[in-house]
């Protein structure tokens, strides 16, 4: 006897940020706050909070200790040398090679990186920015090796997390932790400061199991050339750089990307995404099944970091 599997129901939460439903891209104002906490609720000063609110990011030159960096670098080398890891669902391989591009859910699979993702300094900043307890929505290593490390095209994380994962509001912050120097030449993170105040709806219907292709080369859910040109003309481009141990927090809706790395200098970063416990996902707004938990947490909302 055949069985019938009903299609995912449409989310009951109103879609305030529609995307991938119109033949033309649109730029609309952000509808959510940027900073939810205040200067008396954490380590960031009022000046730092204002900078984050205006620019959508905040960088620190030396937030981690040398011991933290050494432990994490040793762990990254171990993971990269393990050929069995490349065969798992959480691994993303470079499209034209067998090199490891990204490894997801590292806070689950590695005790060392679990400690990094729950580092008290990082969690305290995320709590202050989001004005609540936070949980880890996503974690990953991004390897961008020398000579052939591929680019990450311009995108707003929130557009994907909203459409494909069902995050209702812009109450999420990413944290990029540099474990190797990020120089102006080896493909550093690039940000369009101020772009987080606008939402770019994208063109193109979301395919089934889109994540399998998009993690290697994203073509749906990326902004059009005209929208990017307008944002850069209005705001310019910033590229936070720094030595190993530097950390950049950036808003979930800020437009960002990175160039390829054709230098001999590898770039390895750990990303951890903190989401407010008051912003847990609903059904994806594209009407498709949600992406796997290793990309977007849907069940474990335990607060990060402890007290």
C-alpha positions in Angstrom: 0.0 0.0 0.0 1.4 3.4 -0.9 1.7 6.1 1.7 0.9 9.8 1.2 3.2 12.4 2.6 1.5 15.8 2.8 3.4 18.9 1.7 4.8 21.1 4.4 2.1 23.6 5.6 2.6 27.3 5.0 4.0 29.1 8.0 1.4 30.7 10.3 3.8 33.5 11.1 3.2 36.5 8.7 5.9 36.8 6.1 7.2 40.3 6.6 10.2 39.7 4.3 9.0 38.0 1.1 11.6 36.9 -1.4 12.0 34.7 -4.5 8.3 35.3 -5.4 8.5 38.2 -7.8 10.1 38.4 -11.3 11.9 41.6 -10.2 14.1 42.3 -7.2 13.0 44.9 -4.6 14.8 46.8 -1.9 12.6 47.6 1.2 13.3 49.0 4.6 14.3 46.8 7.5 11.4 46.2 9.9 13.3 45.0 13.0 15.7 46.7 15.4 19.4 46.2 14.9 20.4 46.4 18.6 18.1 44.8 21.2 20.2 45.3 24.3 21.7 48.4 26.0 25.1 49.5 27.2 24.4 48.4 30.8 23.6 44.8 29.7 27.1 43.6 28.6 30.7 44.3 27.7 30.0 46.7 24.7 30.0 50.4 25.3 27.3 52.8 24.1 29.7 53.9 21.3 30.3 50.3 20.1 26.5 49.7 20.1 25.9 52.8 18.0 28.7 51.8 15.6 27.1 48.3 15.2 23.6 49.9 14.7 24.9 52.2 12.0 27.2 49.9 10.2 26.0 46.4 10.9 29.3 45.0 12.1 31.8 45.3 14.9 35.5 44.1 14.8 37.9 43.3 17.6 41.7 42.9 17.0 42.5 40.6 19.9 39.5 39.0 21.6 41.0 35.5 22.0 44.1 34.3 23.7 47.1 32.7 22.1 46.2 29.4 23.8 42.7 29.6 22.3 44.1 30.1 18.9 46.7 27.3 19.1 44.1 24.8 20.3 41.8 25.7 17.5 44.5 25.7 14.8 45.6 22.2 15.9 42.0 21.0 15.7 41.4 22.5 12.2 44.5 20.8 11.0 43.3 17.5 12.4 39.9 17.8 10.8 41.3 18.8 7.5 43.6 15.8 7.4 40.8 13.3 8.1 39.6 12.0 4.7 36.6 10.4 6.2 35.2 13.8 7.2 35.0 14.7 3.5 32.4 12.0 3.0 30.0 13.2 5.6 26.9 15.3 5.1 28.4 18.2 7.1 31.3 18.7 4.7 31.3 20.9 1.7 34.0 20.2 -0.9 35.4 22.8 -3.4 33.5 22.4 -6.7 36.7 21.8 -8.8 38.8 19.9 -6.3 38.7 17.6 -3.4 39.7 20.3 -0.9 37.5 20.9 2.1 35.7 24.2 1.8 33.4 24.2 4.9 32.5 21.9 7.7 29.2 22.5 9.5 28.0 21.8 13.1 31.5 21.9 14.5 30.1 22.8 18.0 28.6 19.3 18.0 31.5 17.2 16.6 34.5 18.8 18.2 35.0 19.4 21.9 37.6 22.1 21.1 35.4 24.0 18.8 32.4 23.6 21.0 34.3 25.4 23.7 35.2 28.2 21.2 31.6 28.6 20.1 30.5 28.9 23.7 33.4 31.2 24.7 32.1 33.5 27.4 33.4 36.7 25.7 31.6 35.8 22.4 28.3 34.8 24.1 28.2 37.9 26.2 28.5 40.2 23.2 25.8 38.2 21.3 23.5 38.4 24.3 23.9 42.1 24.5 23.3 42.7 20.8 20.2 40.5 20.7 18.8 41.5 24.1 18.2 37.9 25.3 19.7 34.5 25.9 21.0 33.1 22.6 21.5 29.6 21.2 23.8 28.4 18.4 21.8 28.4 15.2 24.8 27.3 13.0 28.5 26.8 13.3 31.1 26.0 10.7 34.7 26.1 9.6 35.5 28.0 6.4 38.8 27.0 4.9 40.1 29.2 2.1 43.3 27.6 1.1 46.1 29.4 -0.7 46.2 29.7 -4.5 42.7 28.2 -5.2 40.4 29.1 -2.3 37.0 30.0 -3.9 35.0 33.1 -3.4 31.7 33.5 -1.4 29.4 35.6 -3.5 27.5 38.6 -2.0 24.5 37.7 0.0 22.4 38.4 3.1 22.3 35.5 5.4 18.9 36.5 6.7 17.3 36.1 3.2 18.3 32.4 3.2 17.6 31.8 6.9 14.2 33.4 6.6 13.1 31.8 3.3 14.7 28.3 3.7 14.9 27.9 7.5 11.9 30.0 8.8 13.7 32.5 11.0 10.9 35.1 11.6 12.9 38.2 12.4 16.3 39.8 12.1 17.4 39.0 15.6 20.5 36.9 14.7 24.2 37.7 14.7 27.2 36.0 13.1 30.6 35.8 14.6 33.7 35.3 12.3 36.7 34.2 14.3 40.0 34.5 12.5 42.4 31.6 13.2 44.9 32.8 10.5 45.7 36.4 9.5 43.0 38.0 7.3 44.8 40.3 5.0 43.5 42.7 2.3 44.9 40.2 -0.3 43.8 36.7 0.8 40.1 37.0 0.4 38.9 38.6 3.6 35.3 39.1 4.6 33.8 42.1 2.8 30.8 44.0 4.1 28.6 46.7 2.7 28.2 48.8 5.9 24.7 50.1 6.4 23.1 47.6 4.0 21.6 45.8 7.0 19.0 48.6 7.1 17.5 47.4 3.8 16.2 44.1 2.7 16.9 42.9 -0.9 14.3 40.4 -2.1 15.8 38.0 -4.7 14.5 36.5 -7.9 14.2 32.8 -8.6 12.1 30.0 -7.1 13.8 27.9 -4.4 14.6 24.4 -5.8 14.1 21.3 -3.7 17.1 20.4 -1.6 18.6 23.7 -2.6 21.2 23.6 0.1 23.1 20.8 -1.6 24.1 23.1 -4.5 24.0 26.4 -2.7 26.7 25.5 -0.2 29.1 25.0 -3.0 28.0 27.8 -5.3 24.9 29.8 -4.5 22.8 31.0 -7.5 19.3 31.4 -5.9 19.0 33.8 -3.0 21.7 36.1 -4.3 21.1 39.8 -5.0 20.9 41.2 -8.5 23.6 43.4 -10.0 21.4 46.6 -9.8 20.6 46.1 -6.1 24.3 45.5 -5.3 25.3 48.5 -7.3 22.8 50.7 -5.5 24.0 49.5 -2.1 27.7 50.0 -2.8 27.0 53.4 -4.3 25.1 54.4 -1.1 27.4 52.7 1.5 30.7 51.6 0.1 32.6 48.4 1.1 34.5 47.6 4.2 36.9 44.7 4.6 37.8 44.0 8.3 41.2 42.5 8.5 43.4 41.3 11.4 45.8 38.8 12.8 44.8 35.4 14.2 42.5 35.9 17.1 40.6 38.9 15.6 36.8 38.6 15.7 34.1 40.3 13.7 30.4 40.3 14.6 28.0 41.1 11.8 24.3 41.5 11.6 22.3 38.7 9.9 21.0 41.0 7.1 24.2 42.9 6.2 25.3 42.2 2.6 28.7 40.5 2.6 30.9 38.2 0.6 34.6 37.5 -0.1 36.9 37.3 -3.1 38.8 34.2 -4.0 42.3 33.6 -2.6 45.1 33.4 -5.2 47.8 34.2 -2.7 49.9 31.5 -0.9 48.4 32.7 2.4 45.6 30.4 3.6 42.6 31.9 5.4 40.8 29.8 8.0 37.9 31.1 10.0 35.3 29.7 12.4 31.8 31.0 12.1 29.2 30.7 14.8 25.7 32.1 14.4 23.9 33.1 17.5 20.1 33.5 17.4 17.8 34.9 20.1 15.8 32.2 22.0 12.8 34.5 21.2 13.3 34.1 17.5 13.2 30.3 17.0 12.4 29.1 13.5 8.9 28.4 12.1 8.1 26.6 8.9 10.3 27.8 6.0 8.7 30.7 4.1 9.4 29.0 0.8 6.9 26.2 1.6 9.6 23.5 1.3 10.9 21.2 4.0 13.5 22.8 6.2 17.2 22.3 5.7 19.0 19.8 7.9 19.7 20.6 11.6 23.4 20.7 11.0 22.9 23.8 8.8 20.0 25.4 10.8 19.2 24.3 14.3 15.5 23.5 14.9 15.4 21.4 18.1 18.2 22.4 20.5 17.6 25.9 21.8 19.6 25.6 25.0 21.2 28.9 25.9 24.9 29.1 24.8 27.6 29.7 27.2 25.9 29.1 30.5 26.3 31.6 33.3 
